[in-house]
Amino acid sequence: MKILMLLGSPHGNGPSAQLAESFAKGAVENGHEVVKMDCAKLVVHPCVACEKCHMHGVCVWTDDMPKVEKEAVSCDMIVFVSPIYYAGITAQLKVVFDRFYSFDAKIMERKPKFALITTAHEDVYDSTAGAVVQVEAIARYYGVDMVGKINALDVGNEEKFRSEGYIEKAYELGRSI
């Protein structure tokens, strides 16, 4: 199975990166290929709803999104990984996610599985709920299965981050795929 991980954090070594790495380790150990794309390092313009992609098959923007599309339409699973900033996924991931619109028919045809990994400094689930609702709604729209969610809370507390077993949970999710 080919798994695309879209990393939304601008911090390459933060808690979400640690969970992504742990998930990938478990998935690779289970025989899967993992392709990571760091959305914070991609040049991706926001969708402007011009509809050129649906009229002509190509987005009006010339940026890095064709690289993402190539991986997204050929994978069997997409894992969205994001810290939670202001109750939602990061802007870096959101701009990429919004541009899926230009090739959503290909996603609907392929039907990759979805998973979501979030990290939040807050210690209540409500801080991640907006991201969960958003990704679950898109999964329903595409008709794809959500096969896992990890919502790591209170990640600023290193001791709690470790004791809650989030790294192990991410590894096990990767192994279970």
C-alpha positions in Angstrom: 0.0 0.0 0.0 1.2 3.5 -0.8 0.6 6.1 1.9 0.8 9.8 1.4 1.5 11.8 4.5 0.7 15.5 4.2 2.6 17.3 7.0 1.1 20.6 8.0 3.5 21.9 10.7 6.1 24.6 10.0 8.1 23.0 12.8 10.0 20.0 11.5 10.8 18.5 14.9 7.6 19.3 16.9 5.1 16.9 18.3 3.2 16.4 15.1 6.4 15.5 13.3 7.2 13.0 16.0 3.8 11.4 15.6 4.1 11.4 11.8 7.5 9.7 12.1 6.2 7.1 14.5 3.2 6.3 12.2 5.5 6.0 9.2 7.8 3.6 11.1 4.9 1.4 11.9 3.5 1.5 8.3 6.9 0.8 6.8 7.5 -2.1 9.2 4.1 -3.5 8.0 5.4 -3.4 4.4 3.9 -0.1 3.2 5.5 2.7 1.2 5.2 6.1 2.9 5.6 9.3 0.9 5.9 12.4 3.1 5.2 15.9 1.7 5.9 18.9 3.9 3.2 21.4 3.1 5.1 24.2 4.8 7.9 23.8 2.3 5.7 23.7 -0.8 4.7 26.7 -2.8 0.9 26.4 -3.1 -1.4 29.2 -4.0 -4.9 29.3 -2.5 -7.9 28.2 -4.6 -9.7 31.2 -6.0 -12.8 29.2 -7.2 -12.3 30.2 -10.8 -13.4 26.8 -12.0 -10.7 26.5 -14.7 -9.7 23.1 -13.3 -13.2 21.8 -13.9 -13.6 23.5 -17.3 -10.1 22.8 -18.7 -8.7 20.1 -16.4 -5.8 22.2 -15.2 -5.6 24.6 -12.3 -4.9 28.2 -13.1 -2.0 28.3 -10.7 1.6 27.3 -11.6 3.0 26.0 -8.3 3.9 22.8 -6.5 0.4 21.4 -6.4 1.0 19.0 -9.4 3.5 17.2 -7.2 0.9 16.7 -4.5 -1.8 15.7 -7.0 0.5 13.1 -8.6 1.0 11.4 -5.2 -2.6 11.9 -4.0 -4.2 10.3 -7.0 -1.9 7.3 -7.0 -1.9 6.5 -3.2 -4.1 4.1 -1.3 -4.2 6.2 1.8 -3.7 9.9 2.8 -2.7 10.8 6.3 -3.3 14.5 7.3 -0.9 15.5 10.0 -1.3 18.9 11.7 -0.8 20.8 14.9 -4.0 22.7 15.8 -3.6 26.5 15.4 -6.7 28.5 16.4 -9.1 25.5 16.4 -8.2 24.1 13.0 -5.5 22.6 10.8 -2.6 24.8 9.9 -2.8 27.2 6.9 0.0 25.3 5.3 -2.1 22.1 5.2 -5.4 23.9 4.6 -4.2 25.6 1.3 -3.1 22.2 0.0 -6.3 20.5 1.2 -8.4 23.1 -0.5 -6.7 22.6 -3.8 -7.8 18.9 -3.8 -10.9 20.5 -5.4 -9.1 20.6 -8.7 -8.7 16.8 -8.8 -11.5 15.6 -6.5 -13.1 13.4 -9.1 -9.8 11.4 -9.3 -9.9 11.1 -5.5 -13.5 9.9 -5.6 -12.6 7.3 -8.2 -9.5 6.1 -6.4 -11.1 6.1 -2.9 -7.9 6.2 -0.8 -8.4 5.7 3.0 -8.0 8.8 5.2 -6.4 9.2 8.6 -5.9 12.3 10.7 -3.2 13.1 13.3 -3.5 16.3 15.3 -1.5 17.8 18.1 -2.8 20.6 20.4 -1.4 22.5 23.3 -4.8 22.6 24.9 -5.9 19.7 27.0 -9.5 19.4 25.8 -10.8 17.5 22.8 -12.8 20.6 21.6 -9.5 22.2 20.5 -9.1 19.5 17.8 -12.8 19.0 17.0 -12.9 21.5 14.2 -10.1 19.7 12.3 -11.8 16.3 13.0 -15.1 17.5 11.7 -13.5 19.0 8.6 -11.5 16.0 7.6 -14.4 13.6 8.4 -16.8 15.7 6.2 -14.4 15.7 3.3 -14.0 11.9 3.7 -17.8 11.5 3.5 -17.9 13.8 0.5 -15.3 11.7 -1.3 -16.9 8.5 -0.1 -13.7 7.3 1.5 -13.1 5.5 4.8 -11.6 7.2 7.8 -9.4 4.5 9.3 -7.8 6.3 12.2 -7.5 9.5 14.2 -5.1 10.5 16.8 -5.7 13.8 18.7 -2.8 14.4 20.9 -3.7 16.9 23.6 -1.6 19.0 26.0 1.6 18.4 23.9 3.4 21.4 25.4 3.6 19.3 28.6 6.5 16.9 27.5 5.9 14.5 30.4 2.2 14.2 29.6 2.9 13.9 25.9 5.1 10.9 26.7 2.9 9.4 29.4 -0.3 9.5 27.3 1.5 7.1 24.8 0.8 9.2 21.7 4.0 8.2 20.0 3.1 4.5 20.6 -0.5 5.1 19.4 0.8 6.6 16.2 3.1 3.7 15.7 0.3 1.2 16.3 -2.0 3.0 13.9 0.7 2.8 11.2 1.2 -1.0 12.0 -2.5 -1.6 11.8 -2.9 -0.4 8.3 
